[in-house]
Amino acid sequence: MPATRPTAVPPFRGRIGRDARSGHYAVPHRYRLHLSPSCPHCLRIAITHSLLALGDTVPVTLLPAVPDGPGGGHSRLRPLYEASAHRYSGPTLAPVLGDDWTGRIVSTHTPDILRDLARWFGGDGPGPYPRDAEAEIEDVERLCEQGIDEAAQRAGQPDTDDTARAAALDVLLRALGTLERRITRHAYVLGDEPTAADVRLWVTLVQLDTVHRWHLDASAVHRVAGHPRLWAYARRLAAHPAFGPHLDLDGIARRHHAHCRGLEAAGAAVRIVDWTAHVPDRAAARPDRVRRDAVIPASGA
């Protein structure tokens, strides 16, 4: 079955600016993100970081595409984890929002990190979380998680019966149809500017085509591809300077095949999007600055 994010330990759930007793005040240049964009959670944060133009405010350290530590974690994050939890012995997972002043972890919880970046460092504009749009964003996030990610995994599990896989595929197709109709009305999911809903949906579509597709049969992939406006939207966002330059196609493939134990199906040969034709050059297009000492470069993006 497709590889999933390890969940062996609860995430760190510190918040910036939420509780004065925590000491996590919203100070520029104090916090650092540790991201591996081959991971969908990290990719969402990297895109949001670029939409908010936080390259100078919250620096990023990129991690290798394939985790090299036990439990699916990154060995270079071990000092941060050990400094943050006494005798920590669990997996050292990304993403991590770290505090450079204390050398400890603030949070590993993606939704909290995204909202704290937008709230405390996002400037005066509406940003990824416009006022009065939170409920709609949560609806899209739920649809992506349950209607696409989870349904696609169930539809591609070879150890389940045909009826269960067909039911999961129906759920997946209904979710795609719902999102296709939303895209028809606007340039983006919620209107004329990209929001957190677009970040979630685009990363979900990337995962569907680059990961879940490998475990679907060819007929299922053709039906998934039969949503032309949705996939045109995915291609258009791939050319957006805050989205496409973070796409590490080679890293996603290596990460998936390093951890996945499922059987490859016929759908693996049916590519939906030629992502390389739409992704701009990383160095020229990405507005934020990152440390590149730990990067495994992507040959496909």
N, C-alpha and C positions, 0 to 999 in steps of 0.2 A: 504494500500500500504506500501512498505518497508519504514522504517524510514530514513530520510535524515538529513544532517547537517543543523541546523538553520542558516538563513542568514538575520537576522533582522537588523544587523548593519554592516557597512563596516569594513573590517579588518584593524588592525594596520599594516602599511607598512614601518616601519623603516628598514634600511639596515646596516649591519656591514661593516665598511670600505669604504662605497660608497661615503659618503659626509662628509668632515671634519667638517662642521658646525653642524652636528647632534651629534658629540661627540662619536659616536659608533665605536670606534677604535677596531681592532682585538687584544684584550688582553686576554690571557689565564686566566681562573678562574674567569673572570668577569661576564660571561653570564650563565644563567641557563635555561634549558628546563623544561616545565611543561607538562607532557604527560599522556594520558590515552590510553594505547595500544589497548583497545577494540574499539577505534575510528580508522578508516582506515587512516585518515590524520596523527594521532599521531603514528600509527604503521609504516608508511613510514619513519617518522623522526627517530623513535627508531632504525630501521634497519640501516639506513644510519649512524646514530651516532655510531653504533657498527662496521660497515664496516670501518669507519674512525678511530676507536679506540680512541674515544674522552672522555672516562670515567673520566680521570683526568683533561681534558682541559675545557669541558663544562658539568658540572654535570647535573643530571636529577632528578627531583622530580616526582614520579608517583602519579597519581590521581585515585580516585575510578573508577571502570568500568562504573557504572551508575551515570551520573551527578545528583547532589542533589539540584541544584539551579534553579531558575525560568528561563524559556526560554531554557531549555536544557543545562544550564551552571553548573559550579562547584563553590560552595559557597566559597571554600578556595582561589579562584582566585579573589574574589571581591576586596580585598585591592589593588592588582596590577592594576586592571582596574580603580578603583576610583582614584588611584594616577596618572594614565596616561591620564585621560580625565575628565575635570571638570564636576561634577554632573552626572557622568556616571550612567545610569539606565538600560542599555541593558543587554543581557545575557552574562555571563562570560564564554566564550567558550575556550576549548583547541583545538589545541596546542597553547602554549605561549612560545615565546623566551623572557625571562626577563633579565633585567640588574640589577644584585645584587648591583652594586654601587649606583644606583639611586632609586632602588625599583620600577622601571617603566617598561612598556612593550616596547620591541623593535619591535616585529612583531608577528602577528598571522596568517600570510600568508604562507601556507605550501611550495609552490614552492620557495619563496624567502629564507625561512629558510634553506631548503635543499641546495640550491646553495651557500648560505653564509657559511654554515658549511664546505662544500667541498672546497670552494675557499680560505677561510681564515684560516682554521684549519686542512686542509686535508693532509698536508705534501707535499712531492715532487713527489709522484707517480701519475699515471693517475686518480686514485680514481673513484668515481661513475660517473663523467662527463669527460670522455676522450676527448682530443682535437679532433676536427673535427667530434665529434659524437653527438653534440647537436641537429642537425636536426633529426637524427634517433631516438634519445630519445624522442623528442617531438612528432614524428609520433606514437611511441608506446604508449605514454601517452594519446594522442588523441584517438587512437584506443581503449584503455582500457576504457576511460571515455565515449565515444559516442557509441562504438560498443559493449561494454560489460556492464558496469554499467547502463547506461541510457536505453539500449535495454532490459536488464534483468528486470529492473523496469517496463517498459512498457509491457513486455510479461507477467508479473505477476499481472497486475492490473485487478481486477475482474469487475470493473465498465466500462471497455472498451469492444468493440465488438470483436467477434472471429477473424474477418479479421485483425483488428489492432494488436491484440496479436500475430497472426500468422506472420504478417509482421515484428514485433519486434523480434520474435524468429529467423526468417531468418537472420536478421541483426546480431544478437548475434552469430549464428552458423557460419556465414561467417567470423566474426572477429576471432572466435576461430580457424577456419580453417587456416586463414592467419598466426596466431601466431604458430599454430602447424607446419606449413611448415618452419617457421623461426627456431624453436627449433630443427628441424631435421638436420639442417646444422651445428649447433654449440652447445657447452655445455650450453651456455647462449645466451641471445637474440642477443647480438652484437658481440659475439666472445667467447673467452676462459676464461674471467674474468667477475664477476658480476658487473653490472653498475646500474645507476638509472633506466634504462629500466626494469631490472629484479626486482628491488624493487617495481616499480609500477605494473608490471604484477603479481607478486606473491601476493601482497596485494589484487589485483583485483580478482584473483582466489580464495583466501581465502573468500572474501566477497561473491563471486558467490556461493560457496558451503555452507557457514555457515549462509548467510542471504537471498540472492535472491532465493535460492532453495526452501525456505519455501513457496513461492508464485507461483511456477510453477507446472504444472501437471506432473505426473510421466513420461509420454511419452517425454515431453520436457526435463526433467532431464536426461533420458537415452540418448537422442540425444546430450545433453551437455557433458555427460560423454564419448561419443564416440570419444574422441580425446586423445588416449592413451599416446602419447609422451608428450603432454602438461601437463597432470595430473601426469605423471611420473616425469617430471621436477618440478612440484609443490611439490611432495613428497620429491624429492632430496633436494630442497631448504629448506624444513621444517627441515631437518637434519643439515643444515648449521648453525654454531654457531652464525652467525650474524642475522639469520632470525628466526628460530624456537623458541628459548628461549623467544622471545617477544610475542609469540602467546598465547593470553588469551582466550581460547575457551569458558570457562564458562562466562567470562566477556562479550564477544561478544554476546552470547546468551541472557544474562540478559539485556544488553543494548538494543538489538533489540526488545525483547518482552516488555520492559518497555515503548518504544516509538511507536512501530508499531501498527497500527489499522487495518491492512489488514487481510484478511481471510487466514488461513492456507490451503494449497492445498495438493494434494496427493504426490507431489514431495518432501515434507518434510520428508517422510519416506525412500527416496532413497538417501542414503549417497554416495557421490562420493569418498571422501578420508577419510581414518581413520587417522586423523591428529595426534592423540595421539600415534600412533605406530611409528611415525617418528620424533617427536619433542624431542630434547635432554633435559636433566634436566636443568632447568633455572639457578639455583645457580652455577652449575658446568661449564656450557657452556658460559654464558653471560660474555664478557670481560669487560664491562663497569660497573661502580659503580653508584648506585642510592640510593636516600633516600626512605626508605620503610615504613615510618610512615603513609602514606596515602593509602597504597596498599590494595586492596581487592584481596587476593590470588586466583589464578585460580586452580580449581580442575581438569580441563581437559587438561591442557597443561603441 
